[in-house]
């Protein structure tokens, strides 16, 4: 983990800097979700240009984890589960 500290610091600083200029932020959508996405993609070796594909893939799967997903969510989730996150990278 120590070896990752410089990358973590750089990522966190990069996400916080625009929010500091703006003067406000939503903790989840402006920081927590993007930082998690970047760290997971980096650990999987997915380059920055693939982050959006992985985000879309995970958002397609997430609703199927609800207690009562609707049929469209199940359909999209099943399709997404057939792809690995690395195939979402264009």
VOPAGU-2260 file (C-alpha; in pm, 1 decimal, decimal comma):
REM VOPAGU-2260
SITE   aa  ch    i         X         Y         Z
SITE  UNK   A    0       0,0       0,0       0,0
SITE  UNK   A    1     286,4     238,8      70,6
SITE  UNK   A    2     395,4     211,1    -290,3
SITE  UNK   A    3      50,5     333,8    -396,7
SITE  UNK   A    4      56,9     643,2    -173,7
SITE  UNK   A    5     190,8     884,2    -438,6
SITE  UNK   A    6     -75,9     770,6    -686,4
SITE  UNK   A    7    -345,8     793,7    -420,5
SITE  UNK   A    8    -234,0    1143,6    -321,5
SITE  UNK   A    9    -225,2    1255,8    -685,9
SITE  UNK   A   10    -572,7    1113,5    -755,5
SITE  UNK   A   11    -726,0    1264,3    -442,5
SITE  UNK   A   12    -565,0    1602,9    -508,3
SITE  UNK   A   13    -686,6    1591,9    -868,3
SITE  UNK   A   14   -1043,2    1526,0    -758,8
SITE  UNK   A   15   -1044,0    1783,4    -478,6
SITE  UNK   A   16    -880,3    2073,2    -666,9
SITE  UNK   A   17   -1178,9    2156,2    -893,4
SITE  UNK   A   18   -1413,3    2133,1    -595,7
SITE  UNK   A   19   -1198,9    2378,6    -398,7
SITE  UNK   A   20   -1226,3    2626,7    -685,9
SITE  UNK   A   21   -1601,5    2569,7    -704,3
SITE  UNK   A   22   -1632,5    2609,8    -328,7
SITE  UNK   A   23   -1865,1    2315,5    -280,1
SITE  UNK   A   24   -1891,3    1947,0    -356,0
SITE  UNK   A   25   -2113,8    1646,3    -323,0
SITE  UNK   A   26   -1906,2    1398,6    -125,7
SITE  UNK   A   27   -2036,6    1091,7    -307,1
SITE  UNK   A   28   -2071,7    1202,2    -670,3
SITE  UNK   A   29   -1777,3    1443,8    -677,3
SITE  UNK   A   30   -1531,2    1242,8    -470,2
SITE  UNK   A   31   -1615,1     897,8    -330,9
SITE  UNK   A   32   -1750,1     740,5    -650,5
SITE  UNK   A   33   -1477,7     878,6    -880,6
SITE  UNK   A   34   -1194,7     792,5    -640,1
SITE  UNK   A   35   -1321,8     434,5    -604,6
SITE  UNK   A   36   -1354,7     399,4    -981,9
SITE  UNK   A   37   -1001,2     527,8   -1043,6
SITE  UNK   A   38    -846,1     302,9    -778,4
SITE  UNK   A   39   -1026,2     -11,8    -893,5
SITE  UNK   A   40    -946,5      53,8   -1259,1
SITE  UNK   A   41    -582,9     126,0   -1178,2
SITE  UNK   A   42    -552,3    -195,0    -977,1
SITE  UNK   A   43    -704,6    -389,3   -1268,5
SITE  UNK   A   44    -468,2    -222,5   -1514,1
SITE  UNK   A   45    -745,1     -39,0   -1698,3
SITE  UNK   A   46    -620,8     286,8   -1852,3
SITE  UNK   A   47    -798,9     619,1   -1789,0
SITE  UNK   A   48    -972,8     608,9   -2126,8
SITE  UNK   A   49   -1149,9     290,7   -2008,8
SITE  UNK   A   50   -1286,2     432,9   -1682,8
SITE  UNK   A   51   -1617,9     542,7   -1836,1
SITE  UNK   A   52   -1679,6     197,1   -1983,3
SITE  UNK   A   53   -1620,6      33,2   -1645,1
SITE  UNK   A   54   -1845,8     291,9   -1477,5
SITE  UNK   A   55   -2126,2     217,1   -1725,0
SITE  UNK   A   56   -2076,6    -158,0   -1677,5
SITE  UNK   A   57   -2095,3    -130,8   -1298,7
SITE  UNK   A   58   -2403,6      93,7   -1311,7
SITE  UNK   A   59   -2575,7    -162,9   -1536,8
SITE  UNK   A   60   -2504,1    -441,4   -1287,6
SITE  UNK   A   61   -2574,5    -252,3    -964,2
SITE  UNK   A   62   -2957,3    -243,2    -989,1
SITE  UNK   A   63   -2970,2    -623,5   -1005,2
SITE  UNK   A   64   -2839,5    -621,4    -648,8
SITE  UNK   A   65   -3159,6    -451,9    -526,3
SITE  UNK   A   66   -3402,3    -671,8    -340,1
SITE  UNK   A   67   -3663,6    -629,2    -613,5
SITE  UNK   A   68   -3508,0    -522,1    -944,1
SITE  UNK   A   69   -3746,9    -455,0   -1232,1
SITE  UNK   A   70   -3739,6    -658,4   -1552,9
SITE  UNK   A   71   -3545,0    -397,9   -1753,0
SITE  UNK   A   72   -3279,6    -375,8   -1479,6
SITE  UNK   A   73   -3250,6    -754,0   -1475,8
SITE  UNK   A   74   -3215,8    -765,3   -1856,2
SITE  UNK   A   75   -2945,8    -494,9   -1861,9
SITE  UNK   A   76   -2767,4    -653,0   -1567,4
SITE  UNK   A   77   -2764,9    -996,1   -1729,1
SITE  UNK   A   78   -2617,7    -851,4   -2046,7
SITE  UNK   A   79   -2355,4    -659,9   -1847,4
SITE  UNK   A   80   -2265,5    -965,8   -1640,2
SITE  UNK   A   81   -2177,0   -1140,6   -1964,3
SITE  UNK   A   82   -1898,8    -887,6   -2015,4
SITE  UNK   A   83   -1594,1    -849,6   -1799,5
SITE  UNK   A   84   -1508,6    -494,6   -1694,4
SITE  UNK   A   85   -1198,7    -508,4   -1912,2
SITE  UNK   A   86   -1410,4    -566,7   -2224,1
SITE  UNK   A   87   -1586,9    -236,6   -2155,4
SITE  UNK   A   88   -1271,2     -52,3   -2248,5
SITE  UNK   A   89   -1299,9      73,9   -2604,5
